[in-house]
C-alpha cells in the first residue's frame, strides 16, 4: 500500500502502517485525516497534537521578521519543530536537534513533514548527557520537548539540567519547556521545573495548550 492510499483511507478511519518497540517506549506510525502522526501507547509523540502545540507556541513567542538564526531542540522527535520553523514560518534557522530514539531519527530522515535538511544537524544522544557535555555558544532559541509517554523524565527537574539550560540559552534568548502535569507526580515535577526556571531567568511565562500541556517560556 502506498502513501497516497494510506492518506485517502485515513480520511475514513486511522490507518496504522508501522510499529516499533522503540528505545524508550513502543511507537507507531499512523495516518489520521490524511496526515501521518507518530504515537506511543498513550500520547502523541510527533506531528499530531504536539505539532499543533508548537504551532501555537511559536505564533506567540517568536519575534517578527527573520528572527533568531540558531536553535537547539532537545527532543527533536520526527521533526515537527523544524518543519514548522522552516516550511510553515519560512524561518532560515540553523537547528541542532538532539534525539535519543533511533526510530524518531529514521522518521525524521524520511521527512513525512518537510524541513530544510541543510539547516539541520541531528545528534543521536541522551539529551541530559548531551546538554551537560555541550560547550557550544549559547543559543538564541532552546526548545525542550522530552517525554516518555506522557511523562517528562525526573532529570528534567534536576538542578544540573536546569543549570545546563540556563548556560545553553543566550542572555537575550528564549527557552521553551513543554510539560504535561497529569497526576500528582507530574504536577510536582512540572512545578519544580517552573520554580527552577524562575530562579535562573528574569521572566517566566506559562501557556496552557491542548487542554493538558503546561508550557514555560523563559527569557
Residue frames as qw, qx, qy, qz and C-alpha x, y, z in Angstrom:
[[0.000, 0.890, 0.457, 0.000, 0.00, 0.00, 0.00],
 [0.470, 0.334, -0.015, 0.817, 1.45, 3.39, -0.93],
 [0.160, -0.206, -0.375, 0.890, 1.48, 6.72, 0.85],
 [0.295, -0.075, -0.264, -0.915, -1.32, 8.22, -1.26],
 [0.583, -0.307, -0.679, -0.323, -3.68, 5.33, -0.46],
 [0.431, -0.301, -0.650, 0.549, -2.91, 5.49, 3.26],
 [0.014, 0.098, 0.139, -0.985, -3.74, 9.19, 3.21],
 [0.446, -0.159, -0.455, -0.754, -7.02, 8.56, 1.40],
 [0.600, -0.322, -0.731, -0.045, -8.14, 5.71, 3.67],
 [0.349, -0.208, -0.560, 0.722, -7.23, 7.69, 6.78],
 [0.245, -0.170, -0.083, -0.951, -9.95, 10.22, 5.90],
 [0.702, -0.297, -0.465, -0.450, -12.39, 7.46, 6.89],
 [0.830, -0.556, -0.027, -0.018, -10.55, 5.89, 9.84],
 [0.223, -0.802, 0.545, 0.093, -7.00, 5.89, 11.31],
 [0.921, 0.328, -0.207, 0.026, -4.60, 3.64, 9.39],
 [0.559, -0.684, 0.450, 0.134, -1.66, 2.19, 11.35],
 [0.739, 0.613, -0.273, -0.058, 1.20, 1.47, 8.95],
 [0.619, 0.347, -0.591, 0.385, 4.13, 0.52, 11.22],
 [0.680, -0.718, 0.012, -0.146, 5.01, -0.37, 14.81],
 [0.528, 0.480, -0.556, 0.426, 8.35, -0.41, 16.62],
 [0.683, -0.445, -0.488, 0.311, 9.46, -1.43, 20.11],
 [0.003, 0.910, -0.071, 0.409, 11.42, 1.80, 20.50],
 [0.462, 0.284, -0.591, 0.597, 14.28, 2.53, 22.88],
 [0.098, -0.125, 0.505, -0.849, 12.08, 4.25, 25.49],
 [0.535, 0.282, 0.515, -0.607, 8.53, 3.20, 24.59],
 [0.478, 0.340, 0.759, 0.282, 6.54, 1.42, 21.84],
 [0.139, 0.487, -0.135, -0.852, 5.92, 3.68, 18.84],
 [0.509, 0.423, 0.731, 0.168, 3.64, 3.53, 15.82],
 [0.024, 0.183, -0.336, -0.924, 3.21, 5.48, 12.60],
 [0.264, 0.552, 0.778, -0.140, -0.47, 6.10, 11.88],
 [0.028, 0.214, 0.372, 0.903, -2.25, 8.15, 9.23],
 [0.012, 0.598, 0.681, -0.423, -5.13, 10.24, 10.59],
 [0.275, 0.867, 0.278, -0.309, -7.27, 12.54, 8.44],
 [0.661, 0.727, 0.004, 0.183, -4.74, 12.37, 5.62],
 [0.063, 0.846, -0.448, 0.281, -1.72, 13.13, 7.79],
 [0.753, 0.035, -0.595, 0.278, 0.98, 10.92, 9.34],
 [0.418, -0.767, 0.262, -0.411, 1.37, 11.03, 13.13],
 [0.523, 0.219, -0.764, 0.308, 3.75, 9.23, 15.49],
 [0.645, -0.569, 0.042, -0.509, 2.15, 7.91, 18.68],
 [0.080, 0.235, -0.912, 0.327, 3.16, 5.90, 21.71],
 [0.186, -0.372, -0.909, 0.024, 0.54, 3.87, 23.61],
 [0.175, -0.724, -0.579, 0.331, -0.85, 6.86, 25.49],
 [0.084, -0.795, -0.007, 0.601, 0.48, 10.00, 23.80],
 [0.637, 0.755, 0.058, 0.146, 1.19, 11.72, 20.53],
 [0.700, -0.438, 0.179, 0.535, 4.95, 11.92, 20.05],
 [0.196, -0.303, 0.379, 0.852, 5.22, 13.90, 16.81],
 [0.016, -0.117, -0.620, -0.775, 3.11, 15.68, 14.18],
 [0.233, -0.592, -0.742, -0.210, -0.34, 15.39, 15.77],
 [0.341, -0.895, -0.286, -0.037, -1.44, 17.40, 18.83],
 [0.620, -0.494, 0.084, 0.604, 2.23, 18.07, 19.58],
 [0.384, 0.264, 0.398, 0.790, 2.62, 19.70, 16.16],
 [0.128, -0.803, -0.414, -0.410, -0.41, 21.90, 16.86],
 [0.561, -0.748, -0.177, 0.308, 1.08, 22.83, 20.23],
 [0.539, -0.282, 0.206, 0.767, 4.33, 24.07, 18.71],
 [0.187, 0.543, 0.463, 0.675, 2.43, 25.97, 16.03],
 [0.319, -0.870, -0.335, -0.172, 0.60, 27.83, 18.81],
 [0.631, -0.598, -0.022, 0.493, 3.74, 28.41, 20.85],
 [0.498, -0.017, 0.303, 0.812, 5.81, 29.84, 18.00],
 [0.056, 0.710, 0.461, 0.529, 2.93, 32.05, 16.87],
 [0.407, -0.885, -0.217, -0.063, 3.10, 33.70, 20.30],
 [0.649, -0.656, 0.118, 0.367, 6.78, 33.78, 21.19],
 [0.656, 0.112, 0.317, 0.676, 8.80, 34.35, 18.03],
 [0.018, -0.632, -0.017, 0.775, 9.63, 37.96, 17.14],
 [0.643, 0.718, 0.190, -0.185, 8.56, 39.33, 13.74],
 [0.282, 0.812, -0.482, -0.171, 10.95, 39.23, 10.81],
 [0.681, 0.349, -0.643, 0.025, 13.64, 36.60, 10.14],
 [0.760, -0.597, 0.093, -0.241, 14.32, 36.33, 13.88],
 [0.560, -0.596, 0.569, 0.086, 16.93, 34.07, 15.51],
 [0.567, 0.571, -0.533, -0.262, 19.37, 32.29, 13.20],
 [0.340, 0.235, -0.894, 0.173, 20.17, 29.33, 15.52],
 [0.731, -0.362, 0.098, -0.570, 18.08, 26.99, 17.66],
 [0.081, 0.245, -0.948, 0.185, 18.65, 23.97, 19.86],
 [0.775, -0.181, -0.172, -0.581, 15.90, 21.34, 20.09],
 [0.082, -0.275, 0.913, -0.290, 16.29, 18.81, 22.91],
 [0.472, 0.315, 0.775, -0.276, 13.84, 16.09, 21.94],
 [0.138, 0.299, -0.483, -0.811, 13.79, 16.59, 18.16],
 [0.679, 0.302, 0.550, -0.383, 11.31, 13.77, 17.60],
 [0.625, 0.334, 0.618, 0.341, 10.38, 13.27, 13.97],
 [0.354, 0.118, 0.285, 0.883, 10.83, 16.92, 13.04],
 [0.013, -0.820, -0.571, -0.038, 7.73, 18.91, 13.99],
 [0.256, -0.820, -0.046, 0.510, 9.64, 21.94, 15.29],
 [0.325, -0.288, 0.524, 0.733, 11.95, 22.05, 12.27],
 [0.199, 0.456, 0.748, 0.439, 9.04, 21.64, 9.86],
 [0.069, -0.886, -0.437, 0.141, 7.11, 24.50, 11.48],
 [0.287, -0.738, 0.144, 0.594, 10.11, 26.84, 11.53],
 [0.265, -0.254, 0.629, 0.685, 11.35, 26.08, 8.02],
 [0.096, 0.290, 0.817, 0.488, 8.31, 25.05, 5.98],
 [0.097, -0.762, -0.640, -0.028, 5.40, 26.84, 7.67],
 [0.225, -0.903, -0.133, 0.343, 7.01, 30.01, 9.06],
 [0.656, 0.657, 0.002, 0.372, 9.84, 30.23, 6.49],
 [0.365, -0.889, 0.275, 0.012, 12.43, 31.00, 9.16],
 [0.714, 0.526, -0.430, 0.169, 16.02, 30.30, 7.98],
 [0.556, -0.693, 0.392, -0.240, 17.05, 28.86, 11.36],
 [0.506, 0.380, -0.766, 0.109, 20.04, 26.55, 11.75],
 [0.789, -0.433, 0.090, -0.427, 18.88, 23.81, 14.13],
 [0.168, 0.321, -0.910, 0.203, 20.79, 21.37, 16.31],
 [0.799, -0.240, -0.138, -0.533, 18.36, 18.54, 17.04],
 [0.014, -0.349, 0.891, -0.290, 19.16, 16.09, 19.86],
 [0.837, -0.072, -0.089, -0.536, 17.15, 12.87, 19.91],
 [0.301, -0.426, 0.840, -0.148, 17.83, 9.62, 21.75],
 [0.748, 0.226, 0.567, -0.260, 15.27, 7.49, 19.90],
 [0.238, -0.226, 0.721, 0.611, 16.67, 5.96, 16.67],
 [0.274, 0.535, 0.786, 0.147, 13.15, 5.32, 15.32],
 [0.083, 0.896, 0.254, -0.355, 12.39, 9.03, 15.53],
 [0.155, -0.634, 0.452, 0.608, 15.58, 9.89, 13.67],
 [0.298, 0.111, 0.847, 0.426, 14.66, 7.42, 10.93],
 [0.192, 0.747, 0.636, -0.007, 11.22, 9.00, 10.58],
 [0.055, -0.856, 0.029, 0.513, 12.74, 12.48, 10.61],
 [0.259, -0.362, 0.657, 0.609, 15.07, 11.41, 7.81],
 [0.280, 0.399, 0.823, 0.292, 12.08, 10.20, 5.75],
 [0.032, 0.142, -0.013, -0.989, 10.63, 13.71, 6.11],
 [0.016, 0.580, 0.808, 0.102, 6.92, 12.99, 6.29],
 [0.031, -0.964, -0.225, 0.138, 6.87, 16.66, 7.32],
 [0.665, 0.536, -0.022, 0.519, 9.36, 18.71, 5.33],
 [0.346, -0.892, 0.080, 0.279, 12.21, 20.78, 6.72],
 [0.439, 0.826, -0.353, 0.033, 15.47, 22.15, 5.28],
 [0.956, -0.138, -0.096, 0.239, 17.99, 19.32, 5.67],
 [0.575, 0.467, -0.175, 0.649, 20.86, 21.71, 5.01],
 [0.146, -0.636, 0.237, -0.720, 19.93, 23.73, 8.10],
 [0.822, -0.455, 0.101, -0.329, 19.50, 20.79, 10.49],
 [0.331, 0.432, -0.810, 0.217, 22.21, 18.82, 12.31],
 [0.844, -0.367, -0.151, -0.360, 20.88, 15.76, 14.13],
 [0.066, 0.482, -0.798, 0.357, 22.61, 14.20, 17.14],
 [0.804, -0.277, -0.483, -0.210, 21.59, 10.76, 18.40],
 [0.309, 0.222, -0.640, 0.668, 22.18, 11.17, 22.12],
 [0.362, -0.628, -0.640, 0.254, 20.58, 11.29, 25.54],
 [0.084, 0.840, 0.161, 0.512, 19.50, 14.92, 25.85],
 [0.548, -0.835, 0.031, -0.017, 20.55, 15.28, 29.51],
 [0.782, -0.274, 0.252, 0.499, 24.05, 13.90, 28.91],
 [0.506, 0.513, 0.295, 0.627, 24.39, 15.95, 25.73],
 [0.117, -0.925, -0.124, -0.341, 23.36, 19.18, 27.46],
 [0.669, -0.713, 0.113, 0.177, 25.81, 18.55, 30.29],
 [0.733, -0.140, 0.349, 0.567, 28.71, 17.99, 27.90],
 [0.440, 0.739, 0.330, 0.389, 27.82, 20.70, 25.34],
 [0.403, -0.537, -0.030, 0.741, 30.18, 23.66, 25.16],
 [0.320, 0.559, 0.479, 0.596, 28.61, 25.43, 22.17],
 [0.014, -0.109, 0.099, -0.989, 27.96, 29.15, 22.20],
 [0.283, 0.355, 0.687, -0.567, 24.56, 29.82, 23.84],
 [0.146, 0.365, 0.769, 0.504, 21.56, 29.56, 21.53],
 [0.222, -0.105, -0.023, -0.969, 19.02, 32.33, 20.82],
 [0.775, -0.134, -0.082, -0.612, 16.23, 29.70, 20.99],
 [0.049, 0.202, -0.965, 0.160, 16.20, 26.49, 23.05],
 [0.748, -0.132, -0.205, -0.617, 13.24, 24.09, 22.82],
 [0.096, -0.236, 0.925, -0.282, 12.84, 21.26, 25.36],
 [0.782, 0.027, -0.125, -0.610, 10.33, 18.54, 24.48],
 [0.226, 0.315, -0.911, 0.137, 11.38, 15.44, 26.38],
 [0.746, -0.158, 0.212, -0.612, 8.77, 12.79, 27.15],
 [0.097, 0.050, -0.991, -0.071, 8.38, 9.09, 27.82],
 [0.088, -0.595, -0.794, -0.087, 4.68, 8.56, 27.15],
 [0.115, -0.890, -0.298, -0.324, 3.00, 11.49, 28.97],
 [0.638, -0.725, -0.059, 0.255, 5.82, 11.99, 31.48],
 [0.278, 0.850, -0.368, 0.255, 8.75, 14.39, 31.46],
 [0.789, 0.006, -0.509, 0.344, 11.73, 12.49, 32.93],
 [0.574, -0.755, -0.212, 0.236, 12.75, 13.29, 36.51],
 [0.621, -0.132, 0.110, 0.765, 16.11, 14.57, 35.29],
 [0.181, 0.621, 0.345, 0.680, 14.33, 17.48, 33.59],
 [0.395, -0.864, -0.167, -0.264, 13.51, 18.92, 37.01],
 [0.811, -0.338, -0.125, 0.462, 17.02, 18.39, 38.38],
 [0.201, -0.895, 0.096, 0.386, 19.37, 21.23, 39.25],
 [0.470, -0.300, 0.570, 0.604, 22.14, 20.08, 36.84],
 [0.355, 0.455, 0.677, 0.457, 19.83, 20.10, 33.80],
 [0.006, 0.940, 0.339, -0.039, 18.23, 23.42, 34.73],
 [0.349, -0.735, 0.271, 0.515, 21.73, 24.90, 35.09],
 [0.457, 0.007, 0.669, 0.586, 22.60, 23.50, 31.67],
 [0.248, 0.736, 0.584, 0.238, 19.50, 25.12, 30.15],
 [0.137, -0.948, -0.064, 0.280, 20.50, 28.49, 31.59],
 [0.420, -0.519, 0.493, 0.558, 24.02, 28.10, 30.21],
 [0.410, 0.184, 0.742, 0.498, 22.79, 26.99, 26.77],
 [0.165, 0.842, 0.502, 0.111, 20.30, 29.86, 26.41],
 [0.383, 0.389, 0.006, 0.838, 21.71, 33.19, 25.23],
 [0.129, -0.232, -0.453, 0.851, 21.43, 36.16, 27.60],
 [0.387, 0.272, 0.011, -0.881, 18.77, 37.73, 25.38],
 [0.252, 0.052, -0.881, -0.398, 17.49, 34.34, 24.23],
 [0.720, -0.127, 0.005, -0.682, 14.32, 32.31, 24.60],
 [0.027, 0.136, -0.984, 0.110, 13.84, 28.95, 26.32],
 [0.712, -0.093, -0.129, -0.684, 10.62, 26.94, 25.86],
 [0.019, -0.170, 0.962, -0.211, 9.93, 23.85, 28.00],
 [0.654, -0.161, -0.410, -0.615, 6.93, 21.57, 27.45],
 [0.079, -0.102, 0.902, -0.413, 5.38, 19.58, 30.33],
 [0.566, -0.315, -0.532, -0.545, 2.15, 17.63, 30.94],
 [0.133, -0.213, 0.720, -0.647, 1.08, 17.72, 34.63],
 [0.614, -0.148, -0.540, -0.556, -1.48, 14.91, 34.53],
 [0.769, -0.437, -0.466, 0.020, -1.12, 13.40, 38.03],
 [0.512, -0.854, 0.023, 0.084, 0.39, 14.25, 41.43],
 [0.745, -0.271, 0.280, 0.542, 3.92, 13.21, 40.46],
 [0.481, 0.389, 0.374, 0.691, 3.97, 15.06, 37.15],
 [0.111, -0.928, -0.227, -0.274, 2.29, 18.14, 38.63],
 [0.604, -0.736, 0.120, 0.282, 5.06, 18.28, 41.23],
 [0.684, -0.035, 0.376, 0.624, 7.71, 17.77, 38.56],
 [0.286, 0.701, 0.368, 0.540, 6.23, 20.48, 36.36],
 [0.296, -0.944, -0.103, -0.100, 6.12, 22.91, 39.29],
 [0.684, -0.534, 0.224, 0.443, 9.75, 22.17, 40.20],
 [0.559, 0.301, 0.386, 0.670, 10.75, 22.94, 36.61],
 [0.027, 0.869, 0.287, 0.401, 8.82, 26.20, 36.78],
 [0.518, -0.846, 0.018, 0.124, 10.41, 27.14, 40.11],
 [0.725, -0.248, 0.301, 0.568, 13.90, 26.28, 38.85],
 [0.423, 0.529, 0.366, 0.638, 13.41, 28.40, 35.74],
 [0.168, -0.938, -0.198, -0.228, 12.19, 31.37, 37.82],
 [0.628, -0.694, 0.141, 0.322, 15.41, 31.22, 39.85],
 [0.634, -0.144, 0.444, 0.616, 17.54, 31.29, 36.71],
 [0.260, 0.434, 0.498, 0.704, 15.72, 33.57, 34.27],
 [0.021, 0.032, 0.184, -0.982, 14.43, 37.12, 34.51],
 [0.594, 0.128, 0.047, -0.793, 10.98, 36.27, 33.18],
 [0.054, 0.037, 0.991, 0.117, 8.98, 33.03, 33.03],
 [0.581, 0.093, -0.031, -0.808, 5.54, 32.95, 31.40],
 [0.363, 0.050, 0.927, -0.084, 3.18, 29.99, 31.09],
 [0.525, 0.134, -0.390, -0.744, 0.85, 28.77, 28.36],
 [0.541, 0.059, 0.794, -0.272, -1.81, 26.09, 28.83],
 [0.432, 0.399, -0.491, -0.643, -2.38, 24.39, 25.48],
 [0.521, 0.073, -0.795, -0.301, -4.20, 21.36, 24.05],
 [0.739, -0.478, -0.218, -0.422, -6.04, 21.03, 27.35],
 [0.912, -0.369, -0.103, 0.144, -3.16, 19.27, 29.15],
 [0.710, 0.251, -0.122, 0.646, 0.18, 20.89, 28.28],
 [0.318, -0.921, -0.048, 0.218, 1.84, 23.42, 30.57],
 [0.707, 0.441, 0.039, 0.552, 4.50, 25.24, 28.54],
 [0.421, -0.774, -0.056, 0.469, 7.08, 27.52, 30.17],
 [0.526, 0.720, 0.074, 0.447, 8.59, 30.43, 28.26],
 [0.589, -0.662, -0.037, 0.463, 11.74, 31.71, 29.96],
 [0.465, 0.782, 0.009, 0.414, 13.67, 34.81, 28.89]]
